[in-house]
Protein backbone atom coordinates (compact mmCIF):
# COMPACT_ATOMS: atom_id res chain seq x y z
CA UNK A 1 0.00 0.00 0.00
CA UNK A 2 1.37 3.38 -0.98
CA UNK A 3 0.97 6.27 1.42
CA UNK A 4 1.27 9.95 0.74
CA UNK A 5 4.25 10.19 3.09
CA UNK A 6 6.24 7.75 0.96
CA UNK A 7 5.91 10.00 -2.07
CA UNK A 8 7.94 13.15 -2.62
CA UNK A 9 6.17 16.25 -1.34
CA UNK A 10 7.81 18.44 -3.97
CA UNK A 11 5.44 20.13 -6.39
CA UNK A 12 6.53 19.34 -9.96
CA UNK A 13 7.88 22.43 -11.81
CA UNK A 14 5.30 22.01 -14.60
CA UNK A 15 2.47 22.15 -12.06
CA UNK A 16 3.95 25.26 -10.42
CA UNK A 17 4.27 26.90 -13.84
CA UNK A 18 0.64 26.16 -14.73
CA UNK A 19 -0.58 27.43 -11.36
CA UNK A 20 1.49 30.61 -11.84
CA UNK A 21 0.00 31.15 -15.31
CA UNK A 22 -3.51 30.80 -13.89
CA UNK A 23 -2.67 33.13 -11.00
CA UNK A 24 -1.24 35.78 -13.32
CA UNK A 25 -4.31 35.54 -15.58
CA UNK A 26 -6.72 35.85 -12.64
CA UNK A 27 -5.02 38.53 -10.54
CA UNK A 28 -3.33 40.82 -13.05
CA UNK A 29 -4.63 42.87 -15.94
CA UNK A 30 -2.43 41.65 -18.77
CA UNK A 31 -2.86 41.54 -22.51
CA UNK A 32 -3.26 38.18 -24.24
CA UNK A 33 0.22 38.77 -25.70
CA UNK A 34 1.74 39.18 -22.23
CA UNK A 35 0.08 36.00 -21.01
CA UNK A 36 1.19 34.11 -24.12
CA UNK A 37 4.76 35.34 -23.55
CA UNK A 38 4.98 33.70 -20.11
CA UNK A 39 8.01 31.43 -20.25
CA UNK A 40 10.35 30.22 -17.48
CA UNK A 41 13.21 32.34 -18.84
CA UNK A 42 11.09 35.52 -18.90
CA UNK A 43 12.26 38.25 -16.49
CA UNK A 44 9.41 38.37 -14.02
CA UNK A 45 8.78 42.06 -13.34
CA UNK A 46 10.31 43.58 -16.48
CA UNK A 47 9.03 40.86 -18.80
CA UNK A 48 5.46 41.26 -17.60
CA UNK A 49 5.86 45.04 -17.37
CA UNK A 50 4.55 45.07 -13.79
CA UNK A 51 4.25 48.27 -11.84
CA UNK A 52 4.73 48.27 -8.06
CA UNK A 53 1.04 47.61 -7.30
CA UNK A 54 0.89 44.70 -9.74
CA UNK A 55 4.10 43.29 -8.24
CA UNK A 56 2.63 43.41 -4.72
CA UNK A 57 -0.60 41.84 -6.01
CA UNK A 58 1.36 39.04 -7.66
CA UNK A 59 3.49 38.38 -4.56
CA UNK A 60 0.39 38.24 -2.34
CA UNK A 61 -1.25 35.84 -4.79
CA UNK A 62 1.82 33.60 -4.87
CA UNK A 63 1.99 33.54 -1.08
CA UNK A 64 -1.70 32.60 -0.88
CA UNK A 65 -1.61 30.03 -3.67
CA UNK A 66 1.48 28.18 -2.49
CA UNK A 67 1.22 28.85 1.27
CA UNK A 68 4.71 30.35 1.43
CA UNK A 69 6.13 33.68 2.53
CA UNK A 70 8.38 35.73 0.27
CA UNK A 71 10.52 38.19 2.16
CA UNK A 72 12.52 41.05 0.65
CA UNK A 73 15.63 38.89 0.20
CA UNK A 74 13.57 36.30 -1.72
CA UNK A 75 12.08 38.96 -3.96
CA UNK A 76 15.51 40.37 -4.73
CA UNK A 77 16.89 37.00 -5.81
CA UNK A 78 13.95 36.20 -8.10
CA UNK A 79 14.85 37.42 -11.57
CA UNK A 80 12.97 35.07 -13.87
CA UNK A 81 9.89 32.90 -13.68
CA UNK A 82 12.26 29.90 -13.47
CA UNK A 83 13.83 31.43 -10.33
CA UNK A 84 10.36 31.80 -8.84
CA UNK A 85 9.46 28.21 -9.71
CA UNK A 86 12.68 26.96 -8.05
CA UNK A 87 11.99 29.00 -4.90
CA UNK A 88 8.40 27.74 -4.67
CA UNK A 89 9.62 24.18 -5.15
CA UNK A 90 12.28 24.65 -2.45
CA UNK A 91 9.77 26.11 -0.01
CA UNK A 92 7.14 23.46 -0.72
CA UNK A 93 9.65 20.80 0.42
CA UNK A 94 10.55 22.74 3.55
CA UNK A 95 6.86 23.09 4.49
C-alpha positions, 0 to 999 in steps of 0.5 A, spaced: 500 500 500 502 506 498 501 512 502 502 519 501 508 520 506 512 515 501 511 519 495 515 526 494 512 532 497 515 536 492 510 540 487 513 538 480 515 544 476 510 544 470 504 544 475 507 550 479 508 553 472 501 552 470 498 554 477 502 561 476 500 562 469 492 561 472 494 566 477 497 571 473 491 571 468 486 571 474 489 577 478 493 581 473 490 585 468 495 583 462 494 583 454 493 576 451 500 577 448 503 578 455 500 571 457 502 568 451 509 570 452 509 567 459 516 562 459 520 560 465 526 564 462 522 571 462 524 576 467 518 576 471 517 584 473 520 587 467 518 581 462 510 582 464 511 590 465 509 590 472 508 596 476 509 596 483 502 595 485 501 589 480 508 586 483 505 586 490 498 583 487 502 578 484 506 576 490 500 576 495 497 571 490 503 567 490 503 567 497 496 565 498 496 560 492 502 556 495 502 557 502 509 560 502 512 567 505 516 571 500 521 576 504 525 582 501 531 577 500 527 572 496 524 577 492 531 580 490 533 573 488 527 572 483 529 574 476 525 570 472 519 565 472 524 559 473 527 562 479 520 563 482 518 556 480 525 553 483 523 557 490 516 555 490 519 548 489 524 549 495 519 552 499 514 546 498 519 541 500 521 545 507 513 546 508 
